[in-house]
Amino acid sequence: MTKNDICAELSRVADGQAFITCTQLSRALGIRHSENVKRDYLSGLEAVNGKYYLIREVADVIKEKCRV
């Protein structure tokens, strides 16, 4: 899985947008509690209007957490 694969999937979940919300990311990752997503994947990232995260930055975090 490449960063581009992750970006494409997150963009699909976000209806083709360049930004994704915590709720959308929770749904994409299959994590029921969005607080866990905020803590594990979104902490330290800038949010536009407090809720929109740049998909490329989120994909970087996800890629860092991937293990082979």
C-alpha positions in Angstrom: 0.0 0.0 0.0 1.5 3.3 -1.1 0.7 6.8 0.1 -1.0 7.4 -3.2 -3.3 4.4 -2.6 -4.2 5.7 0.9 -4.8 9.2 -0.5 -7.1 7.8 -3.2 -9.1 5.8 -0.8 -9.5 8.7 1.7 -10.5 11.0 -1.1 -13.1 8.5 -2.2 -14.5 8.4 1.3 -14.5 12.2 1.4 -16.5 12.4 -1.8 -13.5 13.4 -4.0 -12.4 16.3 -1.7 -8.9 17.2 -0.7 -9.9 17.3 3.0 -11.4 14.8 5.3 -13.3 15.0 8.7 -12.6 12.9 11.7 -16.0 11.2 11.3 -15.2 10.3 7.7 -11.8 9.0 8.7 -13.3 6.9 11.5 -15.7 5.4 9.0 -12.8 4.7 6.5 -10.7 3.0 9.2 -13.6 1.1 10.7 -13.0 2.7 14.1 -16.2 3.2 16.1 -15.0 6.0 18.4 -13.8 9.1 16.7 -12.0 10.2 19.8 -9.5 7.4 19.2 -9.0 8.5 15.6 -8.3 12.1 16.8 -5.8 10.9 19.3 -4.1 8.3 17.2 -4.2 9.8 13.7 -5.1 13.5 13.8 -3.3 14.9 16.8 -0.6 17.4 15.8 -2.2 18.0 12.4 -3.6 21.4 11.4 -7.4 21.5 10.9 -9.2 24.0 8.7 -12.2 25.4 10.6 -11.3 23.0 13.4 -12.6 19.9 11.5 -11.1 19.4 8.0 -7.8 17.7 7.7 -5.6 17.6 4.5 -5.8 14.1 3.2 -2.1 14.1 2.2 -1.1 14.8 5.8 -3.5 12.1 7.2 -2.1 9.6 4.7 1.4 10.4 5.9 0.4 9.5 9.5 -1.4 6.3 8.3 1.6 5.3 6.3 3.9 5.8 9.3 1.7 3.4 11.3 1.8 0.7 8.7 3.9 -2.4 9.4 5.2 -4.9 6.9 
